[in-house]
Every structure is written in structure tokens, then in C-alpha cells.
Amino acid sequence: MTDLFDQVVNYNCDRDLFRNIVSLRDSQDLFDDLSDAPSAWTAAQTLEMASKPYPYVSPQSVIDRPFEESAYYQAIQYPFRNWAQSRYSDGSYGVWYGADTLVTTIHETAYHWRQGLLADAGWQDLLGVRIERKVYKVHCQSLLLDFRPLIRTHPGLVDPRSYQYTQHVGQRLHREGHPGLVSRSARCTGDVYALFAAQALSTPRPYCYLTYRLDECGVRVERKPGQYLMTLPLQTVEPDAAVPAPSASG
């Protein structure tokens, strides 16, 4: 581990990243199952708005809109408030993950979604299962540690079945206060970004919606309903207990 950090270089990141999270294409009323009366739904919504904390304050509050707060929480703040085990976290702190391209983030999230399903059921029980997702573009401006040149000599950085090595890397970065890192994806040829500080991220903008559907061909990805963007073939590899299931943020 020491030789890894002795060789790592800095990367001045100033670019948009893709953030792929679980989200519905069409909004649903969260209170319509509590009562048949629309007036009760309104009362519940009013109570929620009056009591919930505000995770985001716009620097331009005069022109701020409610959707800006929602986008900031969904696209940036969520993993820092809802800690989970992941490639660079043992679950004792939050890490935000983004990717260089839409294709990279699809490979990453579709893999974890599929493996999470396999942990609970067999293939035949899962055919037709689907999940809806939303992709944001988020700007990242920070000095990151760049592990991409070290992949060949430190293959643990892209181990597709174990997070043991990378969680040790993440623990050190978190302990020393580094804002984040960039490395190669373990699922495809793209780049992945892991951020340990929300301050490095800004300007979330919705990019597109996706639907993942499991069938005999694999995980089919739709950008528009009925129009396939790509298909990730089925793999016979059973889920590895060393790779924890993903959080709701993807």
C-alpha cells in the first residue's frame, strides 16, 4: 500500500461527471396510500415540507427553486448522508461515485443491480424484472489522486470480485482528508471517480432517464421506452460475498 501512494500523481479535475441513481421516470404521490381523501394528501405534504431539514441552500437564494434542492440532494448529497459499503468505503463514511461517460456508468450500475438480484433469487425467477434510473451530469472541480497509471502494477484497484484492497485505499484517503480519486472501472474500459467531499461537486443537471430490464439476453437498457440503448450479456458468475450490494443511490 505504501508504494502505491508513493507513486500516485495528482489530477486537476475540472469537468462534468455522470451520476446514475435509482429514480422513477414518472413522479408518484407518496401519500395516496394513506387516505382516499385528496385533502389528507395535501395536509401530509404540508407537514413534511414544514418539518424536513434543508440539505441545500442556493448561493443565489433570490432565484432558487425547490427542484434545485431536490437535484442537489439526489445527485450529490445522498451518499454523504446515507453511508454504505462500496468499493472505497467500509460503510463508516460516505463516498460519491461518478463516471466519465454514460456507457461507463451503465456498466457499473447494471452489474451491481444484477448481482444484487442474484443474491436473492435464481435467473428464472427474475426474467422481466426492471428498474428505473435517472442520470445527472455533475461538475467536479478538485485536485484528485490519479490511480489510472498504476493499474497494471496494482491490479487490486480493479479487482472485479473483491473490495478488500480498495477499501484500505479509501480508508487512508478519508483519514487524510483527500477530496477524491480517479481510477479505471472494473467493469469496462472507462474511468470512475470516487469523491469523499461534497464540496468538490456542484451544478447537478438531469441528463436522461434509463430503464434496466432483465431478460434471456441479459440486462437490456432503454433510454426511451421500447428503444434499447445497449444490452449487457448474461454472465454465469455467481455474486461474490466480498462485493456488497449497492445502496439505493447506485
C-alpha positions as CSV (number, residue, x, y, z in Angstrom):
1,M,0.0,0.0,0.0
2,T,2.9,2.4,0.8
3,D,4.4,2.0,-2.7
4,L,1.0,2.8,-4.2
5,F,0.8,6.2,-2.5
6,D,4.5,6.9,-3.2
7,Q,3.8,6.6,-6.9
8,V,0.4,8.2,-7.3
9,V,0.1,11.5,-9.1
10,N,-2.4,14.4,-8.9
11,Y,-5.1,15.1,-11.5
12,N,-6.6,18.6,-11.7
13,C,-10.2,17.6,-12.4
14,D,-12.5,20.3,-13.9
15,R,-15.2,18.5,-15.8
16,D,-18.7,17.1,-15.8
17,L,-19.2,13.5,-14.5
18,F,-22.2,11.2,-14.9
19,R,-24.1,10.1,-11.8
20,N,-26.5,7.2,-12.2
21,I,-29.1,6.7,-9.5
22,V,-32.4,4.8,-8.9
23,S,-35.3,7.1,-9.7
24,L,-38.8,6.9,-11.2
25,R,-39.4,8.3,-14.7
26,D,-42.9,9.5,-13.5
27,S,-43.5,11.1,-10.1
28,Q,-45.8,9.3,-7.7
29,D,-47.8,10.7,-4.8
30,L,-46.1,9.2,-1.7
31,F,-49.2,9.7,0.5
32,D,-52.0,8.4,-1.7
33,D,-51.9,5.0,0.1
34,L,-52.6,6.6,3.5
35,S,-56.0,8.0,2.7
36,D,-58.6,8.3,-0.1
37,A,-59.1,12.0,0.6
38,P,-57.0,14.4,-1.5
39,S,-57.2,16.9,1.4
40,A,-55.4,14.4,3.6
41,W,-52.6,14.1,1.0
42,T,-52.2,17.9,0.9
43,A,-52.0,18.0,4.7
44,A,-49.3,15.3,4.8
45,Q,-47.3,17.1,2.1
46,T,-47.6,20.4,4.1
47,L,-46.4,18.7,7.3
48,E,-43.4,17.1,5.5
49,M,-42.3,20.4,4.0
50,A,-42.6,22.1,7.4
51,S,-40.6,19.6,9.3
52,K,-37.9,18.2,6.9
53,P,-34.3,19.6,7.1
54,Y,-32.9,21.6,4.2
55,P,-29.7,19.9,2.9
56,Y,-29.1,22.6,0.3
57,V,-29.0,26.4,0.3
58,S,-28.6,28.1,-3.0
59,P,-25.9,30.7,-3.3
60,Q,-28.5,32.7,-5.3
61,S,-31.4,32.3,-2.9
62,V,-33.4,35.0,-4.6
63,I,-33.8,32.9,-7.7
64,D,-33.7,29.4,-6.1
65,R,-36.4,26.9,-6.9
66,P,-37.5,23.8,-5.0
67,F,-36.2,21.5,-7.7
68,E,-32.7,22.8,-7.2
69,E,-32.7,21.5,-3.6
70,S,-34.1,18.1,-4.8
71,A,-31.5,17.8,-7.6
72,Y,-28.6,18.6,-5.2
73,Y,-29.7,16.1,-2.6
74,Q,-30.4,13.3,-5.2
75,A,-27.3,13.9,-7.4
76,I,-24.7,14.9,-4.7
77,Q,-25.7,14.8,-1.1
78,Y,-27.4,11.4,-0.7
79,P,-24.3,9.1,-0.3
80,F,-22.7,11.5,2.2
81,R,-25.8,11.2,4.4
82,N,-26.5,7.6,3.8
83,W,-23.3,5.6,4.3
84,A,-23.0,2.2,2.7
85,Q,-20.3,-0.3,2.0
86,S,-18.8,0.1,-1.5
87,R,-15.5,-0.2,-3.4
88,Y,-13.8,2.6,-1.5
89,S,-15.8,2.6,1.8
90,D,-16.2,0.1,4.6
91,G,-19.5,1.7,5.5
92,S,-18.2,4.1,8.1
93,Y,-18.2,7.1,5.8
94,G,-19.9,8.1,2.6
95,V,-18.4,8.1,-0.9
96,W,-19.9,9.6,-4.1
97,Y,-19.3,7.7,-7.3
98,G,-19.4,9.1,-10.9
99,A,-18.1,8.1,-14.3
100,D,-16.5,9.7,-17.4
101,T,-19.3,8.6,-19.8
102,L,-22.9,7.4,-19.8
103,V,-21.7,4.0,-21.0
104,T,-19.3,3.6,-18.1
105,T,-21.9,4.4,-15.5
106,I,-24.3,1.9,-17.2
107,H,-21.8,-0.9,-17.0
108,E,-21.1,-0.2,-13.3
109,T,-24.7,0.2,-12.1
110,A,-26.2,-2.6,-14.2
111,Y,-23.6,-5.0,-12.9
112,H,-24.4,-4.2,-9.2
113,W,-28.1,-4.3,-9.9
114,R,-27.9,-7.7,-11.5
115,Q,-25.6,-9.1,-8.7
116,G,-28.0,-7.7,-6.1
117,L,-30.9,-9.6,-7.7
118,L,-28.9,-12.8,-7.9
119,A,-28.2,-12.7,-4.2
120,D,-32.0,-13.2,-3.6
121,A,-33.2,-15.4,-6.5
122,G,-32.4,-17.5,-9.5
123,W,-32.4,-16.4,-13.1
124,Q,-35.8,-18.0,-14.0
125,D,-37.4,-16.1,-11.2
126,L,-36.0,-12.8,-12.3
127,L,-36.8,-12.6,-16.0
128,G,-38.9,-9.4,-16.7
129,V,-37.7,-7.6,-13.6
130,R,-36.9,-4.0,-14.3
131,I,-35.6,-0.9,-12.5
132,E,-35.8,2.8,-13.5
133,R,-32.9,5.2,-13.1
134,K,-32.0,8.8,-13.6
135,V,-28.7,10.1,-14.8
136,Y,-27.3,13.5,-13.8
137,K,-24.4,15.5,-15.0
138,V,-22.5,16.9,-12.0
139,H,-19.5,19.2,-12.3
140,C,-16.4,18.2,-10.4
141,Q,-13.6,20.7,-9.6
142,S,-10.9,19.4,-7.3
143,L,-7.4,18.1,-7.2
144,L,-7.8,14.3,-7.2
145,L,-5.4,11.4,-6.8
146,D,-5.0,9.6,-10.1
147,F,-4.5,5.8,-9.9
148,R,-5.0,5.1,-13.6
149,P,-1.3,4.9,-14.4
150,L,-0.9,2.3,-11.6
151,I,-3.5,-0.2,-12.6
152,R,-1.0,-2.6,-14.1
153,T,1.2,-2.8,-11.1
154,H,-1.6,-2.7,-8.6
155,P,-4.4,-4.9,-10.0
156,G,-6.3,-4.8,-6.7
157,L,-7.6,-1.4,-7.8
158,V,-9.7,-3.0,-10.4
159,D,-10.4,-6.4,-8.9
160,P,-13.9,-7.3,-10.1
161,R,-14.8,-9.6,-7.2
162,S,-13.2,-8.1,-4.0
163,Y,-13.2,-4.7,-2.4
164,Q,-10.6,-5.5,0.3
165,Y,-7.7,-3.7,-1.3
166,T,-9.7,-0.6,-2.5
167,Q,-11.4,-0.2,0.9
168,H,-8.0,0.1,2.5
169,V,-7.1,2.8,-0.1
170,G,-10.4,4.6,0.7
171,Q,-9.8,4.4,4.4
172,R,-6.5,6.2,4.0
173,L,-7.9,8.8,1.7
174,H,-10.7,9.5,4.1
175,R,-8.5,9.6,7.1
176,E,-6.0,12.0,5.5
177,G,-8.7,14.3,4.1
178,H,-8.2,13.8,0.4
179,P,-11.2,15.1,-1.7
180,G,-11.2,12.1,-4.0
181,L,-9.6,9.9,-6.7
182,V,-10.0,8.7,-10.3
183,S,-9.3,5.2,-11.4
184,R,-10.3,2.7,-14.1
185,S,-13.6,0.9,-14.0
186,A,-13.6,-2.8,-13.0
187,R,-16.5,-3.4,-15.4
188,C,-15.4,-1.8,-18.7
189,T,-12.6,0.4,-20.2
190,G,-13.9,3.7,-18.8
191,D,-12.9,5.8,-15.8
192,V,-14.6,6.0,-12.4
193,Y,-14.4,8.8,-9.8
194,A,-14.8,8.5,-6.1
195,L,-15.3,11.7,-4.1
196,F,-15.0,12.0,-0.3
197,A,-16.1,15.6,-0.1
198,A,-19.3,17.1,-1.4
199,Q,-17.7,20.5,-1.7
200,A,-15.9,19.2,-4.9
201,L,-19.2,18.7,-6.6
202,S,-21.7,21.3,-8.0
203,T,-24.2,22.2,-10.7
204,P,-26.3,18.9,-10.9
205,R,-28.3,18.8,-14.1
206,P,-30.7,16.0,-15.3
207,Y,-29.3,14.2,-18.3
208,C,-31.6,11.3,-19.1
209,Y,-33.7,8.5,-17.7
210,L,-32.9,4.8,-18.2
211,T,-34.7,1.5,-17.6
212,Y,-32.9,-1.7,-16.9
213,R,-34.7,-4.9,-17.8
214,L,-33.6,-8.4,-17.2
215,D,-34.4,-11.0,-19.9
216,E,-32.9,-14.0,-21.6
217,C,-30.4,-11.9,-23.5
218,G,-29.1,-10.1,-20.4
219,V,-29.7,-6.6,-18.9
220,R,-31.4,-4.5,-21.6
221,V,-31.0,-0.8,-21.2
222,E,-33.7,1.6,-22.6
223,R,-33.2,5.3,-22.8
224,K,-36.6,5.8,-24.3
225,P,-39.4,3.2,-23.5
226,G,-39.2,0.4,-26.1
227,Q,-35.9,1.7,-27.7
228,Y,-32.9,-0.3,-26.5
229,L,-29.7,1.7,-26.0
230,M,-27.5,-1.3,-25.2
231,T,-27.6,-4.9,-23.8
232,L,-25.2,-6.3,-21.3
233,P,-24.9,-10.1,-21.8
234,L,-25.7,-12.5,-19.0
235,Q,-22.8,-13.9,-17.1
236,T,-22.7,-17.2,-15.2
237,V,-20.6,-15.8,-12.4
238,E,-22.4,-16.1,-9.1
239,P,-22.4,-13.0,-6.8
240,D,-19.3,-12.7,-4.6
241,A,-19.9,-12.2,-0.9
242,A,-16.9,-9.8,-0.8
243,V,-18.7,-7.4,-3.0
244,P,-21.6,-5.8,-1.0
245,A,-24.9,-5.0,-2.6
246,P,-25.2,-1.4,-3.8
247,S,-27.0,1.3,-1.9
248,A,-30.2,2.9,-3.3
249,S,-28.1,5.7,-4.8
250,G,-26.5,3.3,-7.2
